[in-house]
Amino acid sequence: MTAKQTWTLVFLGAAVGAASRVGLGSLWQGAAIPWAYVLINLWGAFALAVLYGGLAGEGGQVLAAKHQQALRLAVGTGFMGGFTTYSSFMLQVFKLPAHLAFSYALGSLVAGLVVAVVGYRLGRTLCWRYAAALVSATVLLVGAMSLPKMSTLLALSTLGAAGVGALGRWKLGDWVNSKIHTPITLGTTIVNLVACTLMGAVSGASASANWPWLAVITTGFLGGLSTFSTASVEGGSLVLAGKTRWALTHQVGMALSCFAALALAYTLTN
């Protein structure tokens, strides 16, 4: 595949994923815990793990390498990365009362690991066609059910920004992983740390102001830049490899560093 094709797949996949996130994120807005984002992040992590499990099993044998790459980029890096969000997750944790914040954060992180492990094993054991159908159903049904309630110009700008954010996540993550070699891949951690720092700064600066295009930055660019699904799948991969302690270190370390960065940036700019 050419560079232009790969960039296009990631951009378009992330734009569709972000549209689905915006639509589903508008549900249950009065709830004490943002259940819509619980659903978004956990279903995205599960579906991404099914995809990777399918490609590691029968799918890796029956699909050509270029088709596997296209699926990973369009559905994995693109759609699931744009659909799930780590920066909004951390901002919600920051703004919730302490007892709810702890329950929401811990529950989401643990559940993310569980669904990633289950999804990967399901992808490996199911017939590839069933695994592909499950992931495709996520893309099509969620996208169709959750059209964002925005003006056309704002919606297109937000989705375009999500695509740009996803491209940044993809390239920055790959660059970090190529430069730093540790038992835990740090690409996703660094990307989420950058996104959460920017989310804290923007949210703090806009807390007392009315920024009509704030969604382009937060929901769009930063939503596409950060990813909950990949973070969970990376942790799940460590669990499946028998490295549970590394998995917990990965999840807890990422969450604490991202939360601290967001809180500090919010405080400094508010």
ChimeraX commands (.cxc) that place a marker at each C-alpha (Angstrom):
marker #1 position 0.00,0.00,0.00 radius 0.5
marker #1 position 1.16,3.52,-0.73 radius 0.5
marker #1 position 1.69,6.10,2.01 radius 0.5
marker #1 position -1.28,8.10,0.70 radius 0.5
marker #1 position -3.55,5.06,0.94 radius 0.5
marker #1 position -2.52,4.24,4.50 radius 0.5
marker #1 position -2.96,7.83,5.68 radius 0.5
marker #1 position -6.39,7.98,4.02 radius 0.5
marker #1 position -7.53,4.77,5.71 radius 0.5
marker #1 position -6.55,6.02,9.16 radius 0.5
marker #1 position -8.06,9.47,8.58 radius 0.5
marker #1 position -11.43,8.24,7.29 radius 0.5
marker #1 position -11.67,5.46,9.87 radius 0.5
marker #1 position -11.05,7.90,12.71 radius 0.5
marker #1 position -13.60,10.38,11.34 radius 0.5
marker #1 position -16.32,7.70,11.28 radius 0.5
marker #1 position -15.29,6.51,14.74 radius 0.5
marker #1 position -15.44,10.03,16.13 radius 0.5
marker #1 position -18.91,10.54,14.64 radius 0.5
marker #1 position -20.08,7.43,16.45 radius 0.5
marker #1 position -18.48,8.59,19.71 radius 0.5
marker #1 position -20.15,12.00,19.51 radius 0.5
marker #1 position -23.54,10.43,18.93 radius 0.5
marker #1 position -23.31,7.80,21.65 radius 0.5
marker #1 position -21.66,10.28,24.01 radius 0.5
marker #1 position -24.84,12.36,24.00 radius 0.5
marker #1 position -26.79,9.52,25.66 radius 0.5
marker #1 position -27.48,9.33,29.43 radius 0.5
marker #1 position -26.11,12.83,30.00 radius 0.5
marker #1 position -27.84,13.23,33.35 radius 0.5
marker #1 position -26.26,10.14,34.91 radius 0.5
marker #1 position -23.80,10.47,37.79 radius 0.5
marker #1 position -21.31,8.30,35.89 radius 0.5
marker #1 position -20.88,8.83,32.12 radius 0.5
marker #1 position -22.23,5.42,31.13 radius 0.5
marker #1 position -22.17,6.28,27.45 radius 0.5
marker #1 position -18.38,6.56,27.57 radius 0.5
marker #1 position -18.14,3.35,29.57 radius 0.5
marker #1 position -19.97,1.64,26.70 radius 0.5
marker #1 position -17.87,3.39,24.05 radius 0.5
marker #1 position -14.50,2.57,25.57 radius 0.5
marker #1 position -15.25,-1.01,26.60 radius 0.5
marker #1 position -16.99,-2.00,23.38 radius 0.5
marker #1 position -14.21,-0.40,21.37 radius 0.5
marker #1 position -11.55,-2.27,23.35 radius 0.5
marker #1 position -13.45,-5.55,22.95 radius 0.5
marker #1 position -13.96,-5.13,19.20 radius 0.5
marker #1 position -10.33,-4.12,18.64 radius 0.5
marker #1 position -9.17,-7.21,20.53 radius 0.5
marker #1 position -11.49,-9.40,18.42 radius 0.5
marker #1 position -9.97,-7.89,15.29 radius 0.5
marker #1 position -6.40,-8.52,16.42 radius 0.5
marker #1 position -7.29,-12.00,17.62 radius 0.5
marker #1 position -8.85,-12.81,14.27 radius 0.5
marker #1 position -5.81,-11.55,12.38 radius 0.5
marker #1 position -3.51,-13.57,14.64 radius 0.5
marker #1 position -5.57,-16.69,13.96 radius 0.5
marker #1 position -7.42,-17.79,10.85 radius 0.5
marker #1 position -7.60,-14.29,9.41 radius 0.5
marker #1 position -3.83,-14.09,9.22 radius 0.5
marker #1 position -3.81,-17.22,7.08 radius 0.5
marker #1 position -6.62,-16.47,4.64 radius 0.5
marker #1 position -6.12,-12.73,4.09 radius 0.5
marker #1 position -3.35,-11.20,2.03 radius 0.5
marker #1 position -0.85,-9.04,3.92 radius 0.5
marker #1 position -2.15,-5.84,2.31 radius 0.5
marker #1 position -5.72,-6.65,3.36 radius 0.5
marker #1 position -4.60,-7.31,6.93 radius 0.5
marker #1 position -2.79,-3.99,6.94 radius 0.5
marker #1 position -5.86,-2.22,5.59 radius 0.5
marker #1 position -8.03,-3.69,8.36 radius 0.5
marker #1 position -5.56,-2.75,11.06 radius 0.5
marker #1 position -5.29,0.82,9.81 radius 0.5
marker #1 position -8.92,1.55,8.88 radius 0.5
marker #1 position -10.70,-0.33,11.68 radius 0.5
marker #1 position -8.02,-0.61,14.36 radius 0.5
marker #1 position -5.91,2.55,14.27 radius 0.5
marker #1 position -8.65,4.57,12.57 radius 0.5
marker #1 position -12.17,3.68,13.67 radius 0.5
marker #1 position -11.53,2.15,17.10 radius 0.5
marker #1 position -8.90,4.78,17.89 radius 0.5
marker #1 position -11.30,7.57,16.93 radius 0.5
marker #1 position -14.26,5.85,18.60 radius 0.5
marker #1 position -12.64,5.41,22.01 radius 0.5
marker #1 position -10.96,8.21,23.94 radius 0.5
marker #1 position -8.52,8.38,26.83 radius 0.5
marker #1 position -8.35,12.16,27.18 radius 0.5
marker #1 position -12.11,12.57,27.71 radius 0.5
marker #1 position -12.04,9.57,30.08 radius 0.5
marker #1 position -9.39,11.29,32.23 radius 0.5
marker #1 position -11.22,14.63,32.12 radius 0.5
marker #1 position -14.38,12.91,33.36 radius 0.5
marker #1 position -12.42,11.26,36.19 radius 0.5
marker #1 position -10.97,14.67,37.11 radius 0.5
marker #1 position -14.38,16.35,37.27 radius 0.5
marker #1 position -16.30,13.63,39.12 radius 0.5
marker #1 position -16.59,13.58,42.94 radius 0.5
marker #1 position -13.72,11.61,44.49 radius 0.5
marker #1 position -15.67,8.45,45.37 radius 0.5
marker #1 position -17.28,8.24,41.93 radius 0.5
marker #1 position -14.04,9.14,40.16 radius 0.5
marker #1 position -12.16,6.28,41.80 radius 0.5
marker #1 position -14.90,3.75,41.03 radius 0.5
marker #1 position -15.26,4.95,37.45 radius 0.5
marker #1 position -11.52,4.94,36.78 radius 0.5
marker #1 position -10.76,1.60,38.44 radius 0.5
marker #1 position -13.81,-0.11,36.98 radius 0.5
marker #1 position -13.05,1.10,33.46 radius 0.5
marker #1 position -9.39,0.09,33.61 radius 0.5
marker #1 position -10.06,-3.39,35.01 radius 0.5
marker #1 position -12.99,-3.98,32.67 radius 0.5
marker #1 position -10.85,-2.79,29.76 radius 0.5
marker #1 position -8.28,-5.49,30.50 radius 0.5
marker #1 position -10.97,-8.15,30.87 radius 0.5
marker #1 position -12.80,-7.37,27.64 radius 0.5
marker #1 position -9.49,-7.16,25.76 radius 0.5
marker #1 position -8.46,-10.64,26.93 radius 0.5
marker #1 position -11.90,-12.10,26.20 radius 0.5
marker #1 position -12.10,-10.36,22.82 radius 0.5
marker #1 position -8.67,-11.57,21.71 radius 0.5
marker #1 position -9.42,-15.16,22.67 radius 0.5
marker #1 position -12.79,-14.95,20.97 radius 0.5
marker #1 position -11.16,-13.64,17.81 radius 0.5
marker #1 position -8.65,-16.50,17.86 radius 0.5
marker #1 position -11.23,-19.24,18.41 radius 0.5
marker #1 position -14.08,-18.02,16.21 radius 0.5
marker #1 position -14.12,-18.66,12.51 radius 0.5
marker #1 position -12.47,-15.63,10.91 radius 0.5
marker #1 position -15.66,-14.72,9.10 radius 0.5
marker #1 position -17.60,-14.50,12.35 radius 0.5
marker #1 position -14.88,-12.35,13.93 radius 0.5
marker #1 position -14.87,-10.07,10.89 radius 0.5
marker #1 position -18.67,-9.86,10.99 radius 0.5
marker #1 position -18.58,-8.89,14.66 radius 0.5
marker #1 position -16.11,-6.08,14.06 radius 0.5
marker #1 position -17.97,-4.94,10.93 radius 0.5
marker #1 position -21.22,-4.85,12.90 radius 0.5
marker #1 position -19.56,-2.52,15.39 radius 0.5
marker #1 position -18.48,-0.15,12.63 radius 0.5
marker #1 position -21.76,-0.13,10.73 radius 0.5
marker #1 position -24.37,-0.32,13.49 radius 0.5
marker #1 position -22.74,2.11,15.88 radius 0.5
marker #1 position -22.01,4.54,13.06 radius 0.5
marker #1 position -25.57,4.39,11.73 radius 0.5
marker #1 position -27.23,4.71,15.13 radius 0.5
marker #1 position -25.25,7.65,16.44 radius 0.5
marker #1 position -25.13,10.57,14.04 radius 0.5
marker #1 position -23.82,13.66,15.86 radius 0.5
marker #1 position -26.25,16.50,16.57 radius 0.5
marker #1 position -24.10,19.36,15.26 radius 0.5
marker #1 position -24.25,21.90,12.51 radius 0.5
marker #1 position -22.81,20.55,9.29 radius 0.5
marker #1 position -19.74,22.80,9.33 radius 0.5
marker #1 position -18.94,22.12,12.99 radius 0.5
marker #1 position -19.48,18.39,12.52 radius 0.5
marker #1 position -17.21,18.19,9.48 radius 0.5
marker #1 position -14.54,20.25,11.24 radius 0.5
marker #1 position -14.70,18.05,14.33 radius 0.5
marker #1 position -14.51,14.82,12.36 radius 0.5
marker #1 position -11.67,16.17,10.23 radius 0.5
marker #1 position -9.80,17.16,13.39 radius 0.5
marker #1 position -10.32,13.63,14.75 radius 0.5
marker #1 position -8.76,12.25,11.59 radius 0.5
marker #1 position -5.75,14.54,12.00 radius 0.5
marker #1 position -5.46,13.53,15.66 radius 0.5
marker #1 position -5.50,9.84,14.73 radius 0.5
marker #1 position -2.72,10.37,12.20 radius 0.5
marker #1 position -0.70,12.11,14.91 radius 0.5
marker #1 position -1.33,9.23,17.32 radius 0.5
marker #1 position -0.30,6.66,14.75 radius 0.5
marker #1 position 2.95,8.37,13.77 radius 0.5
marker #1 position 3.97,9.56,17.24 radius 0.5
marker #1 position 3.27,6.15,18.76 radius 0.5
marker #1 position 5.29,4.37,16.09 radius 0.5
marker #1 position 8.17,6.82,16.50 radius 0.5
marker #1 position 8.29,6.39,20.30 radius 0.5
marker #1 position 8.18,2.60,20.01 radius 0.5
marker #1 position 11.03,2.66,17.49 radius 0.5
marker #1 position 13.20,4.76,19.81 radius 0.5
marker #1 position 12.40,3.31,23.25 radius 0.5
marker #1 position 12.54,-0.45,23.80 radius 0.5
marker #1 position 11.11,-1.68,27.11 radius 0.5
marker #1 position 9.02,-4.68,28.26 radius 0.5
marker #1 position 6.04,-2.32,28.03 radius 0.5
marker #1 position 5.50,-0.47,24.76 radius 0.5
marker #1 position 5.42,3.23,25.59 radius 0.5
marker #1 position 4.02,4.66,22.35 radius 0.5
marker #1 position 0.39,4.66,23.45 radius 0.5
marker #1 position 1.31,5.90,26.93 radius 0.5
marker #1 position 3.20,8.90,25.54 radius 0.5
marker #1 position 0.44,9.70,23.06 radius 0.5
marker #1 position -2.23,9.57,25.77 radius 0.5
marker #1 position -0.03,11.62,28.11 radius 0.5
marker #1 position 0.34,14.36,25.48 radius 0.5
marker #1 position -3.41,14.29,24.71 radius 0.5
marker #1 position -4.39,14.47,28.39 radius 0.5
marker #1 position -2.00,17.36,29.03 radius 0.5
marker #1 position -3.51,19.29,26.14 radius 0.5
marker #1 position -7.04,18.36,27.26 radius 0.5
marker #1 position -6.33,19.73,30.73 radius 0.5
marker #1 position -4.85,22.95,29.34 radius 0.5
marker #1 position -7.69,23.58,26.90 radius 0.5
marker #1 position -10.42,22.66,29.40 radius 0.5
marker #1 position -8.90,24.87,32.07 radius 0.5
marker #1 position -8.50,27.84,29.74 radius 0.5
marker #1 position -12.06,27.51,28.42 radius 0.5
marker #1 position -13.76,26.85,31.77 radius 0.5
marker #1 position -14.86,30.47,32.18 radius 0.5
marker #1 position -15.19,31.30,28.49 radius 0.5
marker #1 position -17.54,30.36,25.70 radius 0.5
marker #1 position -15.55,28.78,22.89 radius 0.5
marker #1 position -18.05,27.81,20.18 radius 0.5
marker #1 position -15.49,25.68,18.38 radius 0.5
marker #1 position -14.14,23.95,21.49 radius 0.5
marker #1 position -15.50,20.60,20.28 radius 0.5
marker #1 position -13.17,20.70,17.29 radius 0.5
marker #1 position -10.19,20.62,19.65 radius 0.5
marker #1 position -11.46,18.40,22.48 radius 0.5
marker #1 position -13.93,16.01,20.87 radius 0.5
marker #1 position -12.20,16.08,17.50 radius 0.5
marker #1 position -8.42,16.42,17.63 radius 0.5
marker #1 position -7.76,15.25,21.20 radius 0.5
marker #1 position -10.37,12.51,20.96 radius 0.5
marker #1 position -8.62,11.19,17.86 radius 0.5
marker #1 position -5.16,11.67,19.36 radius 0.5
marker #1 position -5.87,9.58,22.46 radius 0.5
marker #1 position -7.09,6.00,22.61 radius 0.5
marker #1 position -8.60,3.80,25.31 radius 0.5
marker #1 position -9.01,0.73,23.12 radius 0.5
marker #1 position -5.34,0.37,22.19 radius 0.5
marker #1 position -4.27,0.97,25.79 radius 0.5
marker #1 position -6.57,-1.83,26.96 radius 0.5
marker #1 position -5.52,-4.24,24.21 radius 0.5
marker #1 position -1.84,-3.64,24.96 radius 0.5
marker #1 position -2.51,-4.43,28.62 radius 0.5
marker #1 position -4.55,-7.48,27.65 radius 0.5
marker #1 position -1.70,-8.72,25.46 radius 0.5
marker #1 position 0.60,-8.63,28.48 radius 0.5
marker #1 position -1.92,-10.63,30.51 radius 0.5
marker #1 position -2.17,-13.24,27.74 radius 0.5
marker #1 position 1.63,-13.44,27.66 radius 0.5
marker #1 position 1.67,-14.28,31.37 radius 0.5
marker #1 position 2.96,-10.82,32.35 radius 0.5
marker #1 position 0.10,-9.75,34.59 radius 0.5
marker #1 position 2.30,-7.54,36.77 radius 0.5
marker #1 position 3.54,-5.69,33.71 radius 0.5
marker #1 position -0.06,-5.33,32.53 radius 0.5
marker #1 position -1.10,-3.76,35.83 radius 0.5
marker #1 position 1.98,-1.51,35.80 radius 0.5
marker #1 position 1.09,-0.49,32.24 radius 0.5
marker #1 position -2.52,0.37,33.08 radius 0.5
marker #1 position -1.95,2.02,36.46 radius 0.5
marker #1 position 1.14,3.92,35.33 radius 0.5
marker #1 position -0.63,5.30,32.27 radius 0.5
marker #1 position -3.72,6.30,34.24 radius 0.5
marker #1 position -1.83,8.01,37.07 radius 0.5
marker #1 position 0.56,9.91,34.79 radius 0.5
marker #1 position -2.24,11.02,32.46 radius 0.5
marker #1 position -4.45,12.10,35.36 radius 0.5
marker #1 position -1.62,14.05,36.99 radius 0.5
marker #1 position -0.72,15.76,33.72 radius 0.5
marker #1 position -4.34,16.71,33.00 radius 0.5
marker #1 position -4.94,17.99,36.55 radius 0.5
marker #1 position -1.75,20.07,36.54 radius 0.5
marker #1 position -2.45,21.57,33.11 radius 0.5
marker #1 position -6.06,22.35,34.07 radius 0.5
marker #1 position -4.98,24.06,37.29 radius 0.5
marker #1 position -2.29,26.15,35.61 radius 0.5
marker #1 position -4.58,27.42,32.84 radius 0.5
marker #1 position -7.82,27.88,34.79 radius 0.5
marker link #1:1,2 radius 0.2
marker link #1:2,3 radius 0.2
marker link #1:3,4 radius 0.2
marker link #1:4,5 radius 0.2
marker link #1:5,6 radius 0.2
marker link #1:6,7 radius 0.2
marker link #1:7,8 radius 0.2
marker link #1:8,9 radius 0.2
marker link #1:9,10 radius 0.2
marker link #1:10,11 radius 0.2
marker link #1:11,12 radius 0.2
marker link #1:12,13 radius 0.2
marker link #1:13,14 radius 0.2
marker link #1:14,15 radius 0.2
marker link #1:15,16 radius 0.2
marker link #1:16,17 radius 0.2
marker link #1:17,18 radius 0.2
marker link #1:18,19 radius 0.2
marker link #1:19,20 radius 0.2
marker link #1:20,21 radius 0.2
marker link #1:21,22 radius 0.2
marker link #1:22,23 radius 0.2
marker link #1:23,24 radius 0.2
marker link #1:24,25 radius 0.2
marker link #1:25,26 radius 0.2
marker link #1:26,27 radius 0.2
marker link #1:27,28 radius 0.2
marker link #1:28,29 radius 0.2
marker link #1:29,30 radius 0.2
marker link #1:30,31 radius 0.2
marker link #1:31,32 radius 0.2
marker link #1:32,33 radius 0.2
marker link #1:33,34 radius 0.2
marker link #1:34,35 radius 0.2
marker link #1:35,36 radius 0.2
marker link #1:36,37 radius 0.2
marker link #1:37,38 radius 0.2
marker link #1:38,39 radius 0.2
marker link #1:39,40 radius 0.2
marker link #1:40,41 radius 0.2
marker link #1:41,42 radius 0.2
marker link #1:42,43 radius 0.2
marker link #1:43,44 radius 0.2
marker link #1:44,45 radius 0.2
marker link #1:45,46 radius 0.2
marker link #1:46,47 radius 0.2
marker link #1:47,48 radius 0.2
marker link #1:48,49 radius 0.2
marker link #1:49,50 radius 0.2
marker link #1:50,51 radius 0.2
marker link #1:51,52 radius 0.2
marker link #1:52,53 radius 0.2
marker link #1:53,54 radius 0.2
marker link #1:54,55 radius 0.2
marker link #1:55,56 radius 0.2
marker link #1:56,57 radius 0.2
marker link #1:57,58 radius 0.2
marker link #1:58,59 radius 0.2
marker link #1:59,60 radius 0.2
marker link #1:60,61 radius 0.2
marker link #1:61,62 radius 0.2
marker link #1:62,63 radius 0.2
marker link #1:63,64 radius 0.2
marker link #1:64,65 radius 0.2
marker link #1:65,66 radius 0.2
marker link #1:66,67 radius 0.2
marker link #1:67,68 radius 0.2
marker link #1:68,69 radius 0.2
marker link #1:69,70 radius 0.2
marker link #1:70,71 radius 0.2
marker link #1:71,72 radius 0.2
marker link #1:72,73 radius 0.2
marker link #1:73,74 radius 0.2
marker link #1:74,75 radius 0.2
marker link #1:75,76 radius 0.2
marker link #1:76,77 radius 0.2
marker link #1:77,78 radius 0.2
marker link #1:78,79 radius 0.2
marker link #1:79,80 radius 0.2
marker link #1:80,81 radius 0.2
marker link #1:81,82 radius 0.2
marker link #1:82,83 radius 0.2
marker link #1:83,84 radius 0.2
marker link #1:84,85 radius 0.2
marker link #1:85,86 radius 0.2
marker link #1:86,87 radius 0.2
marker link #1:87,88 radius 0.2
marker link #1:88,89 radius 0.2
marker link #1:89,90 radius 0.2
marker link #1:90,91 radius 0.2
marker link #1:91,92 radius 0.2
marker link #1:92,93 radius 0.2
marker link #1:93,94 radius 0.2
marker link #1:94,95 radius 0.2
marker link #1:95,96 radius 0.2
marker link #1:96,97 radius 0.2
marker link #1:97,98 radius 0.2
marker link #1:98,99 radius 0.2
marker link #1:99,100 radius 0.2
marker link #1:100,101 radius 0.2
marker link #1:101,102 radius 0.2
marker link #1:102,103 radius 0.2
marker link #1:103,104 radius 0.2
marker link #1:104,105 radius 0.2
marker link #1:105,106 radius 0.2
marker link #1:106,107 radius 0.2
marker link #1:107,108 radius 0.2
marker link #1:108,109 radius 0.2
marker link #1:109,110 radius 0.2
marker link #1:110,111 radius 0.2
marker link #1:111,112 radius 0.2
marker link #1:112,113 radius 0.2
marker link #1:113,114 radius 0.2
marker link #1:114,115 radius 0.2
marker link #1:115,116 radius 0.2
marker link #1:116,117 radius 0.2
marker link #1:117,118 radius 0.2
marker link #1:118,119 radius 0.2
marker link #1:119,120 radius 0.2
marker link #1:120,121 radius 0.2
marker link #1:121,122 radius 0.2
marker link #1:122,123 radius 0.2
marker link #1:123,124 radius 0.2
marker link #1:124,125 radius 0.2
marker link #1:125,126 radius 0.2
marker link #1:126,127 radius 0.2
marker link #1:127,128 radius 0.2
marker link #1:128,129 radius 0.2
marker link #1:129,130 radius 0.2
marker link #1:130,131 radius 0.2
marker link #1:131,132 radius 0.2
marker link #1:132,133 radius 0.2
marker link #1:133,134 radius 0.2
marker link #1:134,135 radius 0.2
marker link #1:135,136 radius 0.2
marker link #1:136,137 radius 0.2
marker link #1:137,138 radius 0.2
marker link #1:138,139 radius 0.2
marker link #1:139,140 radius 0.2
marker link #1:140,141 radius 0.2
marker link #1:141,142 radius 0.2
marker link #1:142,143 radius 0.2
marker link #1:143,144 radius 0.2
marker link #1:144,145 radius 0.2
marker link #1:145,146 radius 0.2
marker link #1:146,147 radius 0.2
marker link #1:147,148 radius 0.2
marker link #1:148,149 radius 0.2
marker link #1:149,150 radius 0.2
marker link #1:150,151 radius 0.2
marker link #1:151,152 radius 0.2
marker link #1:152,153 radius 0.2
marker link #1:153,154 radius 0.2
marker link #1:154,155 radius 0.2
marker link #1:155,156 radius 0.2
marker link #1:156,157 radius 0.2
marker link #1:157,158 radius 0.2
marker link #1:158,159 radius 0.2
marker link #1:159,160 radius 0.2
marker link #1:160,161 radius 0.2
marker link #1:161,162 radius 0.2
marker link #1:162,163 radius 0.2
marker link #1:163,164 radius 0.2
marker link #1:164,165 radius 0.2
marker link #1:165,166 radius 0.2
marker link #1:166,167 radius 0.2
marker link #1:167,168 radius 0.2
marker link #1:168,169 radius 0.2
marker link #1:169,170 radius 0.2
marker link #1:170,171 radius 0.2
marker link #1:171,172 radius 0.2
marker link #1:172,173 radius 0.2
marker link #1:173,174 radius 0.2
marker link #1:174,175 radius 0.2
marker link #1:175,176 radius 0.2
marker link #1:176,177 radius 0.2
marker link #1:177,178 radius 0.2
marker link #1:178,179 radius 0.2
marker link #1:179,180 radius 0.2
marker link #1:180,181 radius 0.2
marker link #1:181,182 radius 0.2
marker link #1:182,183 radius 0.2
marker link #1:183,184 radius 0.2
marker link #1:184,185 radius 0.2
marker link #1:185,186 radius 0.2
marker link #1:186,187 radius 0.2
marker link #1:187,188 radius 0.2
marker link #1:188,189 radius 0.2
marker link #1:189,190 radius 0.2
marker link #1:190,191 radius 0.2
marker link #1:191,192 radius 0.2
marker link #1:192,193 radius 0.2
marker link #1:193,194 radius 0.2
marker link #1:194,195 radius 0.2
marker link #1:195,196 radius 0.2
marker link #1:196,197 radius 0.2
marker link #1:197,198 radius 0.2
marker link #1:198,199 radius 0.2
marker link #1:199,200 radius 0.2
marker link #1:200,201 radius 0.2
marker link #1:201,202 radius 0.2
marker link #1:202,203 radius 0.2
marker link #1:203,204 radius 0.2
marker link #1:204,205 radius 0.2
marker link #1:205,206 radius 0.2
marker link #1:206,207 radius 0.2
marker link #1:207,208 radius 0.2
marker link #1:208,209 radius 0.2
marker link #1:209,210 radius 0.2
marker link #1:210,211 radius 0.2
marker link #1:211,212 radius 0.2
marker link #1:212,213 radius 0.2
marker link #1:213,214 radius 0.2
marker link #1:214,215 radius 0.2
marker link #1:215,216 radius 0.2
marker link #1:216,217 radius 0.2
marker link #1:217,218 radius 0.2
marker link #1:218,219 radius 0.2
marker link #1:219,220 radius 0.2
marker link #1:220,221 radius 0.2
marker link #1:221,222 radius 0.2
marker link #1:222,223 radius 0.2
marker link #1:223,224 radius 0.2
marker link #1:224,225 radius 0.2
marker link #1:225,226 radius 0.2
marker link #1:226,227 radius 0.2
marker link #1:227,228 radius 0.2
marker link #1:228,229 radius 0.2
marker link #1:229,230 radius 0.2
marker link #1:230,231 radius 0.2
marker link #1:231,232 radius 0.2
marker link #1:232,233 radius 0.2
marker link #1:233,234 radius 0.2
marker link #1:234,235 radius 0.2
marker link #1:235,236 radius 0.2
marker link #1:236,237 radius 0.2
marker link #1:237,238 radius 0.2
marker link #1:238,239 radius 0.2
marker link #1:239,240 radius 0.2
marker link #1:240,241 radius 0.2
marker link #1:241,242 radius 0.2
marker link #1:242,243 radius 0.2
marker link #1:243,244 radius 0.2
marker link #1:244,245 radius 0.2
marker link #1:245,246 radius 0.2
marker link #1:246,247 radius 0.2
marker link #1:247,248 radius 0.2
marker link #1:248,249 radius 0.2
marker link #1:249,250 radius 0.2
marker link #1:250,251 radius 0.2
marker link #1:251,252 radius 0.2
marker link #1:252,253 radius 0.2
marker link #1:253,254 radius 0.2
marker link #1:254,255 radius 0.2
marker link #1:255,256 radius 0.2
marker link #1:256,257 radius 0.2
marker link #1:257,258 radius 0.2
marker link #1:258,259 radius 0.2
marker link #1:259,260 radius 0.2
marker link #1:260,261 radius 0.2
marker link #1:261,262 radius 0.2
marker link #1:262,263 radius 0.2
marker link #1:263,264 radius 0.2
marker link #1:264,265 radius 0.2
marker link #1:265,266 radius 0.2
marker link #1:266,267 radius 0.2
marker link #1:267,268 radius 0.2
marker link #1:268,269 radius 0.2
marker link #1:269,270 radius 0.2
view
